[in-house]
Amino acid sequence: MERVKPRTLTGFMELLPNEQIEFEKFIAVLRDNYIKYGFYPLDTPVLESAQVLLAKGGGETEKQIYRFKKGDTDLAMRFDLTVPLAKYVALNYNELNFPFKRYQIGKVYRGERAQKGRYREFYQADIDIIGDGELSIIHDAEIPAIISDIFTGLGIHDFKIRMNNRKLLSGFFELLGFSDKAEDILRSIDKLEKIGADKVTAELAEYGVSPEDAGKILDFVATEGSIEEKLAAAEKYAQKSALYDKGLAELKEVVKYADAFGVSRENYTLDFSIARGLDYYTGTVYETQITSHPEFGSVCSGGRYDNLAGFYTDRDLPGVGISIGATRLFTVLKENGFFDFEKTSPIDALIIPMTENIGYCINIMNKLRNAGVKVQTYFEDKKLKKKMTYANRINVPYAVIIGDNEIAENKLALKNLETGEQIICTAEEAAKIINA
Amino acid sequence: MERVKPRTLTGFMELLPNEQIEFEKFIAVLRDNYIKYGFYPLDTPVLESAQVLLAKGGGETEKQIYRFKKGDTDLAMRFDLTVPLAKYVALNYNELNFPFKRYQIGKVYRGERAQKGRYREFYQADIDIIGDGELSIIHDAEIPAIISDIFTGLGIHDFKIRMNNRKLLSGFFELLGFSDKAEDILRSIDKLEKIGADKVTAELAEYGVSPEDAGKILDFVATEGSIEEKLAAAEKYAQKSALYDKGLAELKEVVKYADAFGVSRENYTLDFSIARGLDYYTGTVYETQITSHPEFGSVCSGGRYDNLAGFYTDRDLPGVGISIGATRLFTVLKENGFFDFEKTSPIDALIIPMTENIGYCINIMNKLRNAGVKVQTYFEDKKLKKKMTYANRINVPYAVIIGDNEIAENKLALKNLETGEQIICTAEEAAKIINA
């Protein structure tokens, strides 16, 4: 038979079994929190009509898209979960109840050049709350509560949610007289961390921003202190731009209610430098850093937008949402030793028959399973040493060893594989110990 | 702005929110049972190298595949979960422990002609147990136990697992002297239900099978009675073909241990007519019918095979597995009124503020969430009637109504939206009632 060398494409995550168990647990934390907060699940196709998926068109994204024809149909694989949501809401508007809260955890596709940390297939885990014509600002304050619960649930406690408001930023440029240059300035500010203040000042000069005004902008976005101190600093520019004042009022509301939601001040702050791209977000914006690992960048980002589905419908659909790049976050956590794969097992106990009486072993397995124990039996006809090697290699915490002596007593030998301790007991007793 | 009409491609399931909740529950039953039986999760890419994915090549499947180039790379979307498993096991052989038990629940793609009940993107939910060189027959007997637990878990009790053994069938043709025609005969027998006994006899005649022998074959595959009666009928042909005898011995083992696993005789039987295709299965084969809906066909099928990954490796990797076409099964259940979408809600309770004191409402929501209640608040500034309409449309069982009177007492009004009954109580009391 002619053989093909098995391989998995570069940029496509494929985990080993133990890693996959931890990934499933990781995803479950996200999903369970989204459900707890009342989000509907959603599952849209991976493949869509290219015309529909690329309605917005243009830009860098389009080059990366997996797009192809099957017969006459021009198809594309989804590159995010936002465009499919927009399509879904526009398509099913009459069936939905607003505010419509949905989560979606699914794979998206970007044919990027392969490089470390870049995936061509990766999971995104998104939530969005969509209003019909309007959407209360209080939803914006619930978002950091959800982020907090998720990171705490993952066992990550040193995270910081940084929030800003796009109206505040744009309003600030407006009150300096640069309302027509707001996008250019934002694009420069977005690069601040990467290229530094001097280069940003030079770039701003190209747009006609004087060094003095550039200084004001850089000072503003670098405002430090407690949340109250930052709000007080922002107050100094009030009543010069309606947009700025609206942004500041929104930010105050978000802070007030985030506190009400119980989000710890340890875990959130304001950061006037955050813009999150150019043309989508219009109000609150979020980034989330893991404090001990700033090199991860933002691991959970999002914001408020005015119009989800303008390319599909003339209805006004404002929303607020966040996205977690789940594949990327899992990978950086894994690379930093966050998971202990040596303790990961698919089961709680492995039954090792030392008898011909397999029926008895199955009977014990049935009892353990009914008591909620994840258990399997090593049915292969091998020497004890080989069976124990298997038990050790799958990291199972308990072996249930059954020989004819145990059968005669209607019992089993329960061996704790970490301590080596072994006791003789009934299936019911074993289930209690294993579940404890 | 130029608008694109939103649409979803034909053959791609996209559910309404309530339907999606039920689909998630449905998938959770499958997943939880697979986990209970000790299977590792696995998640392989949707996109693979076409050369790798189509190593086996040929046939009807290849025409249906979504295959395209991105740059120089020849890509294909997976059309089942078996080929990716074969690739995975061959690729990671040294990292795996055998028997290797894995489940995978994921979307697969087939560009079939669109017709009712045919999907181009659909979920399969597979389990396989892979041995290294050999695999105990007892695993074959555990499969019906898993199927039973799944259907019982779904609330479907009138299902019947029908089992056969391919060696028994091929051996039967051999002992009649047709070992060189076994495949042709099998292909005809496979069509028995569709075309009837007369046409099968006519087809068999073309292969040189006399009407008398055709009668024997048709009688054999139609063997009726209890499991013991069928095994006794099969015993009559013993000791004429080693292959037949091996098949019969395996089938007896599977029956013996299926009984030990506690699979009810109500839910499984033998059926000597089942072949499950031609060139893959080599031992036990399974089909599962829902008795009250024979028109669904087999909703869970699979079997024992000798060699999982012959196209990728020279290692002998026998296995046994089953596949549930989850999208199809969910759809036929849905169409037959199996789910009550009118009672499906993303939350247990909706908080309806009748006060300006939103902070109090959020505080109540925090308490309910901490007590495990899935709850959200209707934050929009609308009339009570509109808020109650929202509550009714999302089918939430309880409304938590909070006005200034309730706040003064540090309480809330809990309204059962099914009975209309309303009581005043604390958050703790409400959590108890809602969780009950």
Interface residues (C-beta under 8 A of the other chain):
Chain A: M1 R3 V4 K5 P6 R7 T8 L9 F12 M13 E14 L15 L16 P17 Q20 I21 F23 E24 I35 K36 Y37 G38 F39 Y40 P41 L42 D43 T44 P45 V46 L47 E48 S49 Q51 V52 A55 Y66 F68 K69 K70 G71 T73 L75 M77 A86 K87 Y88 A90 L91 N92 E95 L96 N97 P99 F100 K101 R102 K107 Y109 G111 R120 E121 G131 E134 L135 S136 I138 H139 K256 Y257 A260 F261 G262 A309 G310 F311 Y312 T313 D314 P346 I347 I358 G359 I362 N363 N366 R369 K374 V375 Q376 T377 F379 E380 D381 Y390 R393 I394
Chain B: M1 R3 V4 K5 P6 R7 T8 L9 F12 M13 E14 L15 L16 P17 Q20 I21 F23 E24 I35 K36 Y37 G38 F39 Y40 P41 L42 D43 T44 P45 V46 L47 E48 S49 Q51 V52 A55 Y66 F68 K69 K70 G71 T73 L75 M77 A86 K87 Y88 A90 L91 N92 E95 L96 N97 P99 F100 K101 R102 K107 Y109 G111 R120 E121 G131 E134 L135 S136 I138 H139 K256 Y257 A260 F261 G262 A309 G310 F311 Y312 T313 D314 P346 I347 I358 G359 I362 N363 N366 R369 K374 V375 Q376 T377 Y378 F379 E380 D381 Y390 R393 I394
